[in-house]
Amino acid sequence: MESSHVQALQSKHAGLEARLREEMNRPAPDLAMVQQLKKHKLRIKEELSAT
């Protein structure tokens, strides 16, 4: 069961990374969105390191 949780977190992390890359490649990135995505990614990364 824990393995599926870790996989779900890794999948979310990868999705956030893709969204972050996409936002940063825009001509005028939304900096508030970038900051929010980074914070969310960090929370997931911390949860992954705790498992």
ChimeraX commands (.cxc) that place a marker at each C-alpha (Angstrom):
marker #1 position 0.00,0.00,0.00 radius 0.5
marker #1 position 2.80,2.43,0.88 radius 0.5
marker #1 position 4.40,1.82,-2.50 radius 0.5
marker #1 position 1.27,3.04,-4.32 radius 0.5
marker #1 position 1.28,6.15,-2.09 radius 0.5
marker #1 position 4.90,6.84,-3.01 radius 0.5
marker #1 position 4.13,6.31,-6.69 radius 0.5
marker #1 position 1.19,8.73,-6.46 radius 0.5
marker #1 position 3.42,11.34,-4.82 radius 0.5
marker #1 position 6.11,10.85,-7.46 radius 0.5
marker #1 position 3.51,11.22,-10.18 radius 0.5
marker #1 position 2.17,14.44,-8.62 radius 0.5
marker #1 position 5.74,15.75,-8.27 radius 0.5
marker #1 position 6.45,15.04,-11.95 radius 0.5
marker #1 position 3.21,16.72,-12.98 radius 0.5
marker #1 position 4.06,19.81,-10.96 radius 0.5
marker #1 position 7.54,19.86,-12.48 radius 0.5
marker #1 position 6.00,19.80,-15.97 radius 0.5
marker #1 position 3.57,22.60,-15.10 radius 0.5
marker #1 position 6.41,24.63,-13.61 radius 0.5
marker #1 position 8.56,24.17,-16.72 radius 0.5
marker #1 position 5.61,25.13,-18.93 radius 0.5
marker #1 position 4.91,28.27,-16.89 radius 0.5
marker #1 position 8.58,29.32,-16.90 radius 0.5
marker #1 position 8.75,28.96,-20.70 radius 0.5
marker #1 position 5.89,31.40,-21.22 radius 0.5
marker #1 position 6.85,34.88,-22.45 radius 0.5
marker #1 position 5.52,36.40,-19.20 radius 0.5
marker #1 position 5.40,33.74,-16.47 radius 0.5
marker #1 position 2.95,34.24,-13.63 radius 0.5
marker #1 position 5.39,34.54,-10.74 radius 0.5
marker #1 position 2.71,33.90,-8.13 radius 0.5
marker #1 position 1.83,30.64,-9.91 radius 0.5
marker #1 position 5.51,29.69,-10.13 radius 0.5
marker #1 position 5.95,30.29,-6.39 radius 0.5
marker #1 position 2.81,28.26,-5.59 radius 0.5
marker #1 position 3.96,25.35,-7.78 radius 0.5
marker #1 position 7.40,25.37,-6.17 radius 0.5
marker #1 position 5.92,25.30,-2.67 radius 0.5
marker #1 position 3.61,22.43,-3.57 radius 0.5
marker #1 position 6.52,20.52,-5.13 radius 0.5
marker #1 position 8.59,21.05,-1.98 radius 0.5
marker #1 position 5.78,19.74,0.26 radius 0.5
marker #1 position 5.54,16.60,-1.86 radius 0.5
marker #1 position 9.31,16.16,-1.86 radius 0.5
marker #1 position 9.37,16.46,1.95 radius 0.5
marker #1 position 6.60,13.89,2.24 radius 0.5
marker #1 position 8.50,11.54,-0.08 radius 0.5
marker #1 position 11.66,11.85,2.00 radius 0.5
marker #1 position 9.68,11.08,5.16 radius 0.5
marker #1 position 8.35,7.78,3.78 radius 0.5
marker link #1:1,2 radius 0.2
marker link #1:2,3 radius 0.2
marker link #1:3,4 radius 0.2
marker link #1:4,5 radius 0.2
marker link #1:5,6 radius 0.2
marker link #1:6,7 radius 0.2
marker link #1:7,8 radius 0.2
marker link #1:8,9 radius 0.2
marker link #1:9,10 radius 0.2
marker link #1:10,11 radius 0.2
marker link #1:11,12 radius 0.2
marker link #1:12,13 radius 0.2
marker link #1:13,14 radius 0.2
marker link #1:14,15 radius 0.2
marker link #1:15,16 radius 0.2
marker link #1:16,17 radius 0.2
marker link #1:17,18 radius 0.2
marker link #1:18,19 radius 0.2
marker link #1:19,20 radius 0.2
marker link #1:20,21 radius 0.2
marker link #1:21,22 radius 0.2
marker link #1:22,23 radius 0.2
marker link #1:23,24 radius 0.2
marker link #1:24,25 radius 0.2
marker link #1:25,26 radius 0.2
marker link #1:26,27 radius 0.2
marker link #1:27,28 radius 0.2
marker link #1:28,29 radius 0.2
marker link #1:29,30 radius 0.2
marker link #1:30,31 radius 0.2
marker link #1:31,32 radius 0.2
marker link #1:32,33 radius 0.2
marker link #1:33,34 radius 0.2
marker link #1:34,35 radius 0.2
marker link #1:35,36 radius 0.2
marker link #1:36,37 radius 0.2
marker link #1:37,38 radius 0.2
marker link #1:38,39 radius 0.2
marker link #1:39,40 radius 0.2
marker link #1:40,41 radius 0.2
marker link #1:41,42 radius 0.2
marker link #1:42,43 radius 0.2
marker link #1:43,44 radius 0.2
marker link #1:44,45 radius 0.2
marker link #1:45,46 radius 0.2
marker link #1:46,47 radius 0.2
marker link #1:47,48 radius 0.2
marker link #1:48,49 radius 0.2
marker link #1:49,50 radius 0.2
marker link #1:50,51 radius 0.2
view
